[in-house]
Amino acid sequence: MEKGQLEAIDLIINVLREHEKNLDNLLDRLDTLIETISTIMARMEYFYEKIETPAQ
């Protein structure tokens, strides 16, 4: 292979590695967001139940 071809392949590999890091970061953030939304939903369900069935 020529030097230019090797440099192009190296560039592509580096771009793909950076893309993989970005995707991993986005997945981590999405996991955190889903966990937060689940917690909020659980709290909302709890308060909804308290409203629907008030203490007698």
JOZIHU-V397286 format. One record per backbone hydrogen bond with DSSP energy under -1.0 kcal/mol. CO is the residue of the C=O (numbers start at 0). NH is the residue of the N-H. E is the energy in kcal/mol with one decimal. If there is no record, write none. Layout:
co/nh/e
CO/NH/E
CO/NH/E
This chain:
co/nh/e
1/5/-2.2
2/6/-2.3
3/7/-2.0
4/8/-2.4
5/9/-2.5
6/10/-2.4
7/11/-2.4
8/12/-2.5
9/13/-2.3
10/14/-2.5
11/15/-2.5
12/16/-2.3
13/17/-2.3
14/18/-2.5
15/19/-2.4
16/20/-2.1
17/21/-2.3
18/22/-2.5
19/23/-2.4
20/24/-2.3
21/25/-2.5
22/26/-2.5
23/27/-2.2
24/28/-2.3
25/29/-2.5
26/30/-2.5
27/31/-2.0
28/32/-2.4
29/33/-2.8
30/34/-2.3
31/35/-2.3
32/36/-2.7
33/37/-2.4
34/38/-2.0
35/39/-2.4
36/40/-2.7
37/41/-2.3
38/42/-2.1
39/43/-2.6
40/44/-2.5
41/45/-2.1
42/46/-2.5
43/47/-2.4
44/48/-2.5
45/49/-1.8
46/50/-2.0
47/51/-2.7
48/52/-2.2
